[in-house]
Amino acid sequence: MRYRVWFLVCMIIIAVSPGTAQQVRKTYGGFGGFIFGASKQDMRDFNKTLKNSGYRSYENQSWMYGGGGFAVLGRFLFGGESHALMARNTVSENALYRVKLRGAVGQFKIGYILLQKGSTRFYPFVGLGESDFMLEIAERIPADFEDILDQPARASRLRVKATTIDAGWGVLHTLFDSGRRSGGGFAIAMQIGYRYTPATNDWQRFGGDTEGRSIPLWNGPYATLLFGAAGFGVR
């Protein structure tokens, strides 16, 4: 909750700053590239469920990697991103079974450039997308191909999808002459935001359904860095 309050306070401060919007040039173009980052999820309820079944807890911090791109039309940014989750400990286990958690998220984002100084642009953004998590449960006992064919019920896969929304702040810096009316070059963008899952679906088992609601896995703050290219023209 405190992260969302800070975002709101910062947004109000910049929005009411005199002359902020007048400093934004009418720029058209876009940028995109590879994205790396880190996030902190609220895993308490999920870990509690694992512990009740004798499994080890997951850490609430993870790395993210993926890609994204944005079109810049005047002061507005339109684009999308997709991230894969790489938890610091992706495997949990007990005496008999091993559990592996994997996740990904894709989002459409809209931003608004409030301030531009040279080749640096500052913008708030909001996003809407979908998260996809898969939980794999398998026996720890080694088995060969024939054993698996004879007894295929040695593993289960559970999958859940949910709508996600997020909001935050971004900074884009382009490494080329800001005095030219058009150009392109290397781009670095940083985003800090908070991702929230307003509702969750049921876990779906491959080959059948399951009962019981899933637990949100991607609620929390995150920070990302984009390394790529940009091209702009100024009217």
Secondary structure as the mmCIF struct_conf table of DSSP 4:
data_model
#
loop_
_struct_conf.conf_type_id
_struct_conf.id
_struct_conf.beg_label_comp_id
_struct_conf.beg_label_asym_id
_struct_conf.beg_label_seq_id
_struct_conf.end_label_comp_id
_struct_conf.end_label_asym_id
_struct_conf.end_label_seq_id
HELX_RH_AL_P HELX_RH_AL_P1 ARG A 2 VAL A 16
BEND BEND1 SER A 17 SER A 17
TURN_TY1_P TURN_TY1_P1 PRO A 18 THR A 20
HELX_RH_3T_P HELX_RH_3T_P1 ALA A 21 GLN A 23
STRN STRN1 THR A 27 LYS A 40
HELX_RH_AL_P HELX_RH_AL_P2 ARG A 44 ASN A 52
TURN_TY1_P TURN_TY1_P2 SER A 53 GLY A 54
HELX_LH_PP_P HELX_LH_PP_P1 TYR A 55 GLU A 59
BEND BEND2 ASN A 60 ASN A 60
STRN STRN2 GLN A 61 LEU A 73
TURN_TY1_P TURN_TY1_P3 GLY A 74 ARG A 75
STRN STRN3 PHE A 76 ALA A 87
BEND BEND3 ARG A 88 ASN A 89
STRN STRN4 VAL A 91 GLU A 93
BEND BEND4 ALA A 95 LEU A 96
STRN STRN5 TYR A 97 TYR A 112
STRN STRN6 LEU A 115 LYS A 117
TURN_TY1_P TURN_TY1_P4 GLY A 118 SER A 119
STRN STRN7 THR A 120 GLU A 139
BEND BEND5 ARG A 140 ILE A 141
HELX_RH_AL_P HELX_RH_AL_P3 PHE A 145 ASP A 150
TURN_TY1_P TURN_TY1_P5 ALA A 153 ARG A 154
STRN STRN8 ALA A 155 LEU A 175
BEND BEND6 PHE A 176 PHE A 176
TURN_TY1_P TURN_TY1_P6 SER A 178 GLY A 179
BEND BEND7 ARG A 180 ARG A 181
STRN STRN9 SER A 182 TYR A 196
BEND BEND8 PRO A 198 PRO A 198
STRN STRN10 ASP A 202 ARG A 205
TURN_TY1_P TURN_TY1_P7 PHE A 206 GLY A 207
STRN STRN11 GLY A 208 ARG A 213
STRN STRN12 GLY A 220 VAL A 234
#
